[in-house]
Amino acid sequence: MTTATTLRRTRSRVVAVLLAVLAVVLAACGGGTAGSGGTGGSGGGTIDPNGTFRYVFVQNPSTFDPHKSANPWDMIFFRLVYDQLIRENENGELVPQLATSWEFVDNETALVMKLRDDVTFSDGTKFDAAAVKANIERMKTLDGSTQKGAMARVAGADVVDPTTVRINLSGPGGNLPALFSGTPGSMISPAAMKNPDLDQKPVGSGMARLVDYVPGQVSRYDRTEGYWDPEAAKAAHYEIYVQTSAPTRLNMLQTGQAELTYLDPSQADQAKGAGLNTAESKSLSIMSMYMNTGKPPFDKLEVRQAFQHAVDRQAIVDGVFFGLGKPVAQYMPPDYWAFDQAVTPDNPDYSYDPAKARQLLAQAGYPNGVDFEMLVPSLDDHRAVAEALVPMLAESGLRATTRVIESPTTPQTFYGRQEGNAFPGMGAPFQDPTTVYQASLPGQYANPWNTTTPEFEKAWLDALSGATRDARLPAMHRMIEEEKKILKSFPLHAHYPPSAWTDKAVFPEGYRPAYAPTFYGVGVTAG
């Protein structure tokens, strides 16, 4: 029997199992079959300048203090109340926001930024170079700062004049412009930095101001009157509701309680049938498998490689996520600027190959297969993936028992207490690829075992060098390829859940609703 025939038969068995999983997901989500409608563009109509735009998400912000935020999803909220130094537009390009221009100088040992001179924080404090300096110093020195790592290669900042700041570097900082479009670039009023309630009462210069916050339920915002960018806040009010149930989120759109949300993949056709607009969300999220490399069986590289070869990524995408996703073997989607064409699920080094998986297990000393515990975060899509993986892995001799755990405590359970051997998890949005790959460096919370290689460490540091994306790309690809030789985790697929919105929503030209959306230029129709 040929290898191709064996793979076809194995895949047929896998798909048969996944069909059963589909029924479970459908029952859980109350949905129909896969599909997407709409165009991903504007809902049409005339914008109501006094309207309220309402979005439904699955969680609160962890804090409104950017320097204490460890959750990348907080940027959904931060972009309303804080301006960033740099903005990432709909095409993924870095464009001016508080900084009107930026340039690496003196052999890339410093980043000089020119700043707007017409911006005021919500407490009346003027934004200037001194404010940027104060924010950088707080990120580097604040007790409990989550941004110290991002600022590790920043030696300090000098005020050249009120509209010019020089950020001095102690090492390569090519990732800084991208980072300054995210949490580290969210500027807090220097006068508010010691406010004891900054975590719940943000003081920024953003296009909106927080006026009501009920944890676990809703946060409400009013447009900043006289805001310096008239194209930003097209609604007078913004509301973000918290709802973990996908059927309830869909119902909120159907009953006119919200204008935009994202759904489970099974609900796309149901939403379309209800007269809503749907499309795949713009997303950088990657679902991956994470392994405990500090104890058997995944302390051996061959077992980790076997795990990767035992997973049929395409079957997961088709069976569990209704085709809404793309199999990947690296931590970025295929349309991302740093994507490495050499690292794909079709490459024999990373592809689905149960026979090779069994061979690698035998080489590792497990000729009869191996038993391990898979932790499962308590989310519907994670449970569905785990249900599909168990029989799939068993085909290659990887016998998993599962234990469901609370999703928010997954990092503490797995990395902190080091329970379990593996778990499936969804990656969060990122501003720069080096941020994602940093987890394979020593000394990281997500790498308590310090599993790495000297070659990867050098490639990661080299990937920070260069003032442009093109200059950084060769080292970036080397970093991606060296990480595959560590393999403390491996990607399954790029995740594109469907977004759904009503005809009241109005989006700017080229806007695609995202898994972590921005509200720049977003409004609602009159009437």
N, C-alpha and C positions, 0 to 999 in steps of 0.2 A: 504494500500500500504506500502511495507517495505521501510526502509531507503535506502537500497541498490538499490531498483528499482527507487526510487526518484532521487538518485544521478546519476544513469545511464541515466535517461531521461534528467536531467538537463545538464549533460555533453554532451549529444547528441545535445542539443540546443546550447551549448557553441561552440562545434566543428563546427556546421553549420555556426555560426557567424564567426569563425576564418577562415573558408574556403574563405569567402569573403575578409577577411583581407589579406590572402595569395595573392589574385589577385592584391591587392593594392601594396603589397611589391614587387611582381614580376614585376609589371609595373614600379615601381620606380627604381628597381635595374637592370632591363633588363636581368633577369636570367631565368634559368630553374628550375628544381626541386632539392630537397636535394640530397646530396650524397658526397662521398669523395673518392679520389683515391690516388695513390702514397703510399709511405711507411713512410714518415716523416723522411727519412734518406738522404743520400748524393745523389746529382745529378749525381755522378760518374765522371770519367775522371781524367786527370792529372791537378793538380792545376797550374795555371799561376801565378808565384810569382810577376809578373809585372801587374797583372790584376786589374780591378776596380769592386768592389761589390756595387750594387745599390739597395737600399731599399726604399719603398714608404710607408709613414705614413700619418696620418691625421692632424698633427699639428707640429708647431715649438717647440723647448724647450722654456719654459717660461723664462728662464735665463740660462747662463752658470756658474753662481755662485751658487754652491751647498748650501751654507749657507743662500741663499735667495730664494731657490726653495721650493714652496709649492705644486708642481705638481709631483707625483710619476712617471709619464710617462717620465719626464726629464731624468730618468736613462738610457733610450735608447741611449741618446747622451752622458751622463756622462761617461758611461763605455768605450767609445772610447778614451776620452781625459784625464780622471782621472783614476788612480788606486784606488781601495778600500783597506782598511786594510785586509778585508776577502772577499773571493769570494764564491758565491753559485754555485755549479756545476750543471750539467744537471739532476742529481738525487735529487736535493734539499739539498745536504749536504754542510756544511760549510767547506771550504778548504782554505789553506794558499794563500795569495796574497802578500800584503806588509808585513803583519805579518806572520811570519813562524810558530808561535805557540802562544797559549793564555791559561791562567789558572786563575781561581778565587783562591784567597789566603786569609788567615786570616779570616776564617769563612765567606767568600764571601763578605768581605768589600772592596775588591780591585780586579781589573783585571790587570794582568801583561801580557804584550805582548812582544814577541821577534820579532825583525824587520830585514828585509833584509838590507844588507850593500852595495848593488851594484846598487842603484836606484838614478837617477838624474831627477829633474824636467826639463821641456822644457826650462826654463830660465837659466839653469845651476846650480841652487841651489841643494845641496845634500839633499836627504831624510834621516831623522834620527828621533830619539826620540824627539828632540826639535821641529821638524816639526809637529809631532803628538800633542804635547802639545800646540803648537800655534794654530792648527786647533780646538782643543777642547775649548781653551779659546775664540777664535773668535765666535764659535757657541754659547757659553754661554753669551757673552757680546755684540756682534754686534747689533747695533740698526737696528731693522727690521729682525733679525735672525728668520728663520722659524724652526730652529733646537733646540731652547731653551727647548721646551717640551721634545724632545728626550734625551736631556742631563740633565733633571731635577734631576736625582738621581746621577749625576756625581759631586762630590765636587771639583775635579780638577785633574791635572796630574803632575806626578813627572818624571823627567829624571833620570833614574837609571844609565844609561851609553848610549853611542850613539845608541846602538841597543836594548835597553830595556826601555820600558815606563810602569809606574805604574799608572793606572787610579783608583783614590780613589772614593769610593761610599758613598753617604749619605743615601742610602736606597737600596732596592733590585734592582739588575741590570742584572737579568738573560737574558733579551732581548738584551743586548748590543752586543754580538757577531753577532746576526742576523742583528741588526741595522747597524753595521759596514760593512755589505756587501751591504748596500744601500747608500742613499744620505749622512747620517752622516759619513760614512766611506770613502767618496771621498776626497782625500787629495789634498789640494791646496798648491802651493809653498808659504812659509811664506813671501818671498820677493815680492810676487805679491798681497798680501791680501789688500793693500791699492790702488791698481790700479783702477782708476775710470771707466775703460772699461772692468773690469773682467767679467761683465755680458754678454759680447759679444766676449771676447777674453780670453778663459780659459787658465790657466797656471797650468797644472798637469803633471803627469809622465806616462800617459796612453800609450796604444799601438799605438795611432794615434794622430796627431795634426791637429787642425782646420786650414784650409788654405783659406776658402771662406765661407761666410755666407750671404745669401740673405733671410731676414725674409719673411716667407710666401711662399717661393719657394724651396730653397735647402740649405743644408750645406755640405761642402766637406772637406775631411780629407786625409792626407798622413800618411802612416805608419811611426812610429818612428824608425829611423835607429838605430841599436845597442840596441834595446829594450831588457830588461833582460829576457823576456820569449819568446823564439823563436816559441812556439806553438800558440801564441796568434793571431798575425796579419798575416793571410795567403794571403791577398791581399795587393797590394801596395797602393791602394786608396779605400776610402769608400765614398759613396754619399747617403744622405738621402733626398728624395724629399717629399714635402708636397702636398697632394692631398686628399680633403675631399670626392670626388665622387668615390664610389666603382666601377661603370662601367669604369671610366677613369683609376683607378688603375689596373683593369683587362686588359684594352687595352694596358697599358704601358708594361705589361708582354708579351702580345701577339706580340707587335711590337718591342720587344727587347730593350726597354728603361729602363728596370729594371729586377732584378733577383728574388725579393721576395716582397710580400705584404700580407695583409690579406683582405678578401672579406666579403660581406654580405652573410648570410647563403644560400640565394636563388641562389647564383652564383657557388656553388661547382661543380655541374654537367656541367655547361657551361664551367668552367675552365678546367675540365677534358676532355671534348669534344674538346677543343682547343689544346689538347696535353700538358697541363701543369700538374704539380704534385700538389695534394691537400691533406690536412689532417686537422683534428681538431687542432686548435692552443693549445699549452700548455698555461694555463691561471689560474690566481687566481681571476679574476674579477667576481663579483657577482652583478647581477641586483636586485635591491631592491625597495620597496616602503617606502618613507619617509613621516612622518606625523607631522603636527604642533600641539604639545601637549599643547600649551599655550592658545588655544582658542577652543570653541566648533566647531565641535562635538568631535574632537580627544583629548580633555583634559580629557576625561573619558576612563579609561583602557578598559572597556567593549566594547566601540566602536572600539578601536584599535584591540582588539581581534576579533571582528566581521569582520573587514576588512580582517584580515588574513584568517579567515575561509571562506570568500566569494570568494577567489581567487583559481582557479584551475590551479596550477603551471604546471602540466603536459600538460594541454591543451595549455598553453602559449608556452611551449617548442616545442610541436609538431606543433602547428598552426602558430606561428609567426616566430620561429627560425628553422623550418624544422627538428626538432629532434636533432639539434646540441646544446646540453646543458643537464644539469641534475637538476631537481627540488631540492632545498635545503631549510632548515629552519634555517641555521646558516651561518655565513659570511666566510665560507671557503668550498672548494669543497671536495667531499667524499674521494679523494685519498690524502688529505693533512695530515701531521703528527699529527696535533692537532684536527682532526675531532672527534666530539662527536657523537657516534652511538645512543645515547638516544634522540638526537634532529634532527628528520627527518620529512619530510612532511607526512609520514605514521603514526606518533604519533597522536592520537586523540586530543591532546592538541593544535596541530598546523595544522591539516589536513583540506582539502577542505570539508566543511560541511555547505551548505547554510541554513539549518534548524537551526543549532546552531548559525549561524550568526544572523538570525532574532531574536532568543531568547535572545541573548546578547544585541541586539539593544533595545529590549523591556525592559530589565533589566536596561539599561542606561537611560530610559525615552523617547525612540523613538519607540513606538509600531507601528507607521505608516511609519517607515523608516526615513531617514535623507538626506538632500541635502548638497553638499559640492563642492568646486572648486578644480579641479586637474590641476596643472601646468604641462606643457609638454615641456621638452627641445626640441629644434628644430633639432632633429636628426631623420633619417628615422626609426631606430629600436625603439626609444622611442615613436615616434608617432604611430607606429604599435602596440606596447604594450598597449598604452592608448586606441586605438580604440577597441582592444580586451577586455580591462578591463571594459569599460563603460557598455555594456550590461550584462557582467558577474556579476558585482557588483549590477546592478539593480535587478537581481534575488533575492538578499538578502535584498533589501531595501536601498542600498547605492546608491543614485542618484547623479552621478558626472556630472558636466559641466566642459569642458576643455578650457584651455587658453594656446596657444603656446607661449613660451618665448625663448629668445636667450640662447643657451646652455651654453656659457662661463659665463653668468651672473646668472646662476641658484642659486648658493650658496648665492650670495648677495641679490637676489630677495626673496628667501625663508627664509634664516636665518637672513640676515641683515635687510631687510625691513619687513620681516615676512608676505609677501603676499601669498595668497592661503592657502589651507588646507593640500595638499599632492602633491607629484610628484614622478614619476618613475626615477631612476637614476642608473648609472653603476659605481660600485666600481672600484678603481684603484688597481694595484699590491701593495703588502705589503711585508715587510721583516719579521714581527712578528705579530701574531694574536692580541696581546694586542694593537697594533696600530689601528686596525680596531675598536675594542671594546671601545677604549678611548672616542669615540663620545658619549657614555652614561654616562660619568663622568660629574660632574658640572664644570662650568667655561670654557667649550669648545665652539668654534665658532659654531659648528654644534649642540649645545645644549643650545641655549640662554634662554631656559625655566628652565634649571637645573633639568630636569626630570631624576631621578635616585633613587636608594635605598641604604641604608647603607650596605646591604648584598652584592650588586654588587660591590660597591666601595672596600670593603675588599677583595672580590674574585679577582678583577682586580689587586690589589696590590700584593696579594699572588701569582698570576700567573707570577709575575716578579722574584719570589724567586726560586732559584735552579740553579745549574751550568750546568745541562743537560736538554734535552727535556723531558726525562722520569721523572725527578724530578719535572718538572713544570706541567706535564700533569694533575694530579688530580685537582689542583687549576684552570688550564685552562678550564677544563670541568665544574667546578663549576661556573666560570665566564660566560661561554656560557649559562648555564641553568638559572643563575640569571638574565641575560639580557632579557630572554624571559618574565620575570615578569615586565619588564619596557616597552618594545615593543614600543619605539618611532619610530621604523622602523622595517621592516621585509623583509627577503630575498625572492626572487622569484626563481632564478635559477643561477647555475654556467654557465658562458658564455664561449663557445668554438667556436668562429667564425672560418671559414676555412682559413688557410694560403694557399697561392699558390706560386709556384716557378718554374722557368725554369730549363732545363737540364744543364744550365751553372753553376748553384749554386752548390757548394760543401760544405757539412757539415761534421763536425767531427763525429766519432762513437758515436751513442746514442743521437745525437742532434735531438730535436723536435722544429720546428719553433714555436715561442711563440707570444702571443698577444702583449707582450712587449719584443721583441727579444734581445738577446745578439749576438755579432759578434765574440766571441772568437772562433778561429779555423775555421772561415767561409771564403771561398774564391770562386774563379771562375775557370772554366776550361780554358785551353789554346785553342786558335783558335776560 
